[in-house]
Amino acid sequence: MDHQILFFNDNFFSSGKTIIYAENKTQVGELDLKSAFSSSVDVLNQTGIIIVSGKFRTLRNRWVVTDYHQNELGELRQRFAFFSKKYEYDAGKRGVYEIKSGAFSRHYEIYDSQSKLLAKFEKVSGFFSSAAYRLSSYETSMPAWEWIVVVMGVNAIIKRNNSAAANSGGAT
């Protein structure tokens, strides 16, 4: 079992580059939050090469993850659940992964189809600051870089849902 802990964050305006840190506080890559007007992200290695990317599918609330050649690696979607938050990451032949969290929790766990815990992440910043995450990856079967894009996809879906809820209230 390979255990890797990474820290990364969104920016206040969701644009620009932020650093991805290992547990020992060394820089291991960057997160490129392309633009404040889109939700797309790139994960770059230490030399600035794009490893994995994520963005919403056109006119859908599904987050697609691609490799550096724009080949699709998987798709993240929110699942309906009472009193909890659930997401599903379909990585094609590699499997379908379930992402679960309590209704008001900031902690998420990622399981494979055999209910084995592969990774977990938690939001470690909050109210008046941009989202920062701590990712703990326990398996090498799915690269931590890909999990970063999945986490940012969960973050983007939550932001999109909150924006839709705020915009739907008060209209007459």
Beta strands, then each sheet from edge to edge (+ up, - down):
strand 1: 4-9
strand 2: 16-22
strand 3: 27-33
strand 4: 41-44
strand 5: 50-56
strand 6: 63-67
strand 7: 72-79
strand 8: 84-90
strand 9: 96-102
strand 10: 107-111
strand 11: 117-123
strand 12: 132-137
sheet 1: 1+ 2- 3+ 4- 5+ 6- 7+ 8- 9+ 10- 11+ 12- 1+
end
